[in-house]
Amino acid sequence: MSSTLQQATVTRNGQAEADRQSRRRYQTKRGIARTIGYLALTLLSVGTAFPFVWMVLTSLRASNTVFSEGIIPRTFTFAAYVQVWTQVNLPRSFLISLWITGATVLAVVFLATLAGYAFAKLDFPAKRILYFTLLSTMLLPGTAVIVPLFLELKQFNLLDTSSGLILVYIGTSLPFAMFLMRAFFETLPAELADSARVDGASEFRIFWSVMLPLAGPGVATLVIFQFMFTWNEFILANTLLQTPDKLPLQPVLLSMQGQYSTNWPILCAALVISIVPIVVVYVRMQRQFVQGLTMGALKT
């Protein structure tokens, strides 16, 4: 009896020791995997942020010290920013870009939320045909519609006008924007709309007061994507606007590349100024943007 108990105790101790060794091996493997993951993310972050940091540091140095000093300049100067703002036609182009981008984003967000809500929550004839017809326009490459857009704007006397370019941006952006907002509205419970209908609310009242406030992450995602697309768009702006005084920021930056090809601080200062609005919009809406991406991931 005594030997049986001793054998059982030895067995339990051996099993406990085997469990401890198994846990140690698991924790060691987990620690190595986590360390490799942190190193990979650190390298990725440094590789992603380095061009932006180099651009900012280069914009803060004198032109004759770009290649004679290290990455970090010995002395900092804002001369390149002053020269860009006073000698290049950058303020006018900056304001034109703000006007075109702001008007486009407002119009696209308003129309896309209306269309997305209708395709997600309402029933009407030919709903699926209209939806897939709009989506099919996303298959066309942007460069394939430049010539038809050029001829249409010329026919309606909208060529070389910012209003014509805004209409083009709205039309080319609406299919994706509508698709994005439809996905967000489909995640909202239909019972909310039904309760509002019982209380006598109209469909527009339900959309505006009930559904749209709940779609805040989707609207923030759309605003960031649309702002970045419109602000950075170059081909349509350079083709449909021909007068130099009407050009937005991106075509002007391209012209500076030829004029100041050897003056790196000025080029970098202009690029830093051009990305400031995008950074401001992203920082202002990054919380809703991340929330919107998380909603999409959970839905998937």
LINMOLIN-V394082 format. One record per backbone hydrogen bond with DSSP energy under -0.5 kcal/mol. CO is the residue of the C=O (numbers start at 0). NH is the residue of the N-H. E is the energy in kcal/mol with one decimal. If there is no record, write none. Layout:
# LINMOLIN-V394082
{{CO;NH;E} {CO;NH;E}}
This chain:
# LINMOLIN-V394082
{{0;4;-1.9} {1;5;-2.3} {2;6;-2.3} {3;7;-2.2} {4;8;-2.6} {5;9;-2.4} {6;10;-2.1} {7;11;-2.5} {8;12;-2.6} {9;13;-2.5} {10;14;-2.5} {11;15;-2.6} {12;16;-2.5} {13;17;-2.3} {14;18;-2.2} {15;19;-2.4} {16;20;-2.4} {17;21;-2.1} {18;22;-2.6} {19;23;-2.5} {20;24;-2.5} {21;25;-2.3} {22;26;-2.9} {23;27;-2.5} {24;28;-2.4} {25;29;-2.6} {26;30;-2.5} {27;31;-2.4} {28;32;-2.5} {29;33;-2.4} {30;34;-2.4} {31;35;-2.6} {32;36;-2.2} {33;37;-2.6} {34;38;-2.5} {35;39;-2.5} {36;40;-2.5} {37;41;-2.5} {38;42;-2.6} {39;43;-2.4} {40;44;-2.6} {41;45;-2.7} {42;46;-2.6} {43;47;-2.0} {44;48;-2.7} {45;49;-2.2} {46;50;-0.6} {48;52;-2.6} {49;53;-3.1} {50;54;-2.2} {51;55;-2.3} {52;56;-2.6} {53;57;-2.5} {54;58;-1.8} {55;59;-0.6} {56;59;-0.8} {57;60;-1.3} {59;76;-2.1} {61;64;-1.5} {62;65;-0.8} {64;68;-1.1} {70;72;-0.6} {77;81;-2.1} {78;82;-2.6} {79;83;-2.4} {80;84;-2.4} {81;85;-1.8} {82;86;-2.6} {82;87;-0.8} {83;87;-0.9} {83;89;-0.6} {87;89;-2.1} {87;90;-0.5} {88;92;-1.3} {89;93;-2.9} {90;94;-2.3} {91;95;-2.4} {92;96;-2.5} {92;248;-0.6} {93;97;-2.1} {94;98;-2.5} {95;99;-2.7} {96;100;-2.8} {97;101;-2.7} {98;102;-2.3} {99;103;-2.1} {100;104;-2.7} {101;105;-2.3} {102;106;-2.3} {103;107;-2.8} {104;108;-2.6} {105;109;-2.2} {106;110;-2.6} {107;111;-2.8} {108;112;-2.1} {109;113;-1.7} {110;114;-2.6} {111;115;-3.0} {112;116;-2.3} {113;117;-2.2} {114;118;-2.7} {115;119;-1.5} {116;120;-2.8} {116;121;-0.5} {117;121;-1.6} {123;126;-1.1} {125;129;-2.4} {126;130;-2.3} {127;131;-2.5} {128;132;-1.9} {129;133;-2.3} {130;134;-2.3} {131;135;-2.0} {132;136;-0.7} {133;136;-0.9} {134;137;-2.0} {135;138;-1.5} {136;139;-1.0} {140;143;-1.3} {141;144;-1.2} {142;145;-0.8} {144;148;-2.1} {145;149;-2.6} {146;150;-2.3} {147;151;-2.5} {148;152;-2.6} {149;153;-1.9} {150;154;-2.1} {151;155;-1.9} {152;157;-3.3} {152;158;-1.1} {153;156;-1.1} {157;160;-1.1} {160;164;-1.7} {161;165;-2.3} {162;166;-2.1} {163;167;-2.0} {164;168;-2.5} {165;169;-2.6} {166;170;-2.5} {167;171;-2.5} {168;172;-1.5} {169;173;-1.7} {170;174;-0.5} {172;176;-2.1} {173;177;-3.2} {174;178;-2.2} {175;179;-2.5} {176;180;-2.4} {177;181;-2.4} {178;182;-1.6} {179;183;-1.4} {180;184;-2.7} {181;185;-1.9} {182;186;-0.6} {183;186;-1.0} {184;187;-1.1} {188;191;-0.9} {188;192;-0.6} {189;193;-2.2} {190;194;-2.4} {191;195;-1.9} {192;196;-2.3} {193;197;-2.1} {194;198;-1.4} {195;200;-2.5} {196;199;-1.6} {201;205;-2.4} {202;206;-2.4} {203;207;-3.0} {204;208;-2.7} {204;209;-0.5} {205;209;-1.5} {205;210;-2.4} {206;211;-2.8} {209;213;-0.7} {210;214;-1.0} {211;214;-0.8} {212;215;-0.9} {214;218;-2.4} {215;219;-2.7} {216;220;-2.3} {217;221;-2.4} {218;222;-2.7} {219;223;-2.3} {220;224;-2.4} {221;225;-2.9} {222;226;-2.6} {223;227;-2.4} {224;228;-2.5} {225;229;-2.7} {226;230;-2.7} {227;231;-2.0} {228;232;-0.9} {233;237;-2.8} {234;238;-1.4} {235;239;-3.0} {236;240;-1.4} {239;159;-2.1} {242;245;-1.9} {243;246;-1.2} {247;251;-1.2} {248;252;-2.4} {249;253;-1.8} {250;254;-1.9} {251;255;-1.8} {252;256;-1.1} {253;257;-0.8} {254;257;-0.5} {254;258;-1.5} {255;259;-3.4} {257;260;-0.6} {259;262;-1.0} {261;263;-1.0} {262;266;-1.8} {263;267;-2.8} {264;268;-2.4} {265;269;-2.4} {266;270;-2.0} {267;271;-2.5} {268;272;-2.3} {269;273;-1.9} {270;274;-1.4} {271;275;-0.8} {272;275;-0.6} {272;276;-0.5} {274;278;-2.2} {275;279;-2.5} {276;280;-2.6} {277;281;-2.5} {278;282;-2.8} {279;283;-2.3} {280;284;-1.7} {281;285;-1.1} {284;288;-2.4} {285;289;-2.6} {286;290;-2.1} {287;291;-2.4} {288;292;-2.1} {289;293;-2.3} {290;294;-2.2} {291;295;-1.9} {292;296;-2.1} {293;297;-2.7} {294;298;-2.2} {295;299;-2.1}}
